[in-house]
Amino acid sequence: MKPSLRVLAAVVVLAAPLALTAPVQAANTLTMRGADVSSLQRSLDLGARYYNASGAPADPYDILASKGVNYLRLRVWNNPASGYNNKAKVLQQARTIKAKGFKLLIDFHYSDTWADPGKQHPPAAWANHSLSQLQADVYNYTYDVCSALKAQGTTPDAVQIGNEINVGMLWPAGQVVNNDFAPLASLLKRGYQATKACHGGTQVWIHTANADSNANARWFYDGIRAQGVPWDVTALSYYCMWHGTLANLYNVIADVRSRYGKPVVIAETAYPFTTADADHQPNVISGTERCDNIPATWSGQAQQFSWVQNTARNAGAVGVFYWEPTWHAVRGNGWDPADINGTGNGWDNMAVFDWFGRVNPHLYWTP
């Protein structure tokens, strides 16, 4: 995900599926109840305050834990202009995360900025590298970050080799063109090998935003499987305004779980709590287009997240991660790493904390 206009994203208005409005017997347990808190260190450095459901000031990590979170995700960029989400900042935040008792997922973008389905720009230092050089780059960089985390006692429990790599990563060398998955596969294999060389117990996730259809998910994961790519967890993004109904999500999770025989996680999801905008940066998702006829309110946000968790659980997934729940509208924490002070926050209506840092009292992560 990146908080700007998504490429190839169709906005759809969804009707509430009746089968999901009533309690259903859980078919599985969500052992990974996650949140991406990649922007949190910057917010804290700027003096952001966070308040629990009682309105008392509290540590945001403690608030998340009280809401049921047990797994936190951090993106890592190679050399971002902002100086945030780089290796040094990830190491710093990882120490806090592990000290608080959370598990840790590292999301390698292999870029100096956002990587998502619409763009996968190599970091500037790798811009002119051949595919064979990029294979070495992926291995060395993955191993270096993982080893640095391990050396300080914060070994990652999981890593993503790429972020939302629907049609590849490190374009153009690693882009899937004419159904040729071989270049991408060569990069994914090196990322897997580096992770396991660092720590054999660290899970490797392959993450796409292909929760929209079985056809797209099968095209991608069949493609890398045919090239012999190993992975441990199939990770999907699900934003209802782009990826369809909850019934469709159920079908995709169930299909990839059965087809590839690996645990499935929703690595990203979110829903707005308001249609208003806190700053000069337009919101990525306006909130005026409802999913399942759920309004953009505190209660609506909690209801939609609960339904996503129920759907994932009953389809056999093992985890759901909320994307950037702590990224509220603190001035100076802009979306663009090249202009972090000048840009605003396009996610301010999607966080689970309001613009003053007060947590949504209705929203919980549940097993």
Secondary structure, 3 states (H helix, E strand, C coil): CCCCCCCCCCCCCCCCCHHHCCCCCCCCCCCEEEEECCCHHHHHHCCCCCECCCCCECCHHHHHHHCCCCEEEEEECCCCCCCCCCHHHHHHHHHHHHHCCCEEEEEECCCCCCCECCECCCCHHHCCCCHHHHHHHHHHHHHHHHHHHHHCCCCCCEEEECCCCCCECCCCCCECECCECHHHHHHHHHHHHHHHHHCCCCEEEEEECCCCCHHHHHHHHHHHHHCCCCCCEEEEECCHHHHCCHHHHHHHHHHHHHHHCCCEEEEECCCCCCCCCCCCCCCCCCCCCCECCECCCHHHHHHHHHHHHHHHHHHCCCEEEEECCCCCCCCCCCCCHHHCCCCCCCCCCCCCECCCCEECCCCCCCC
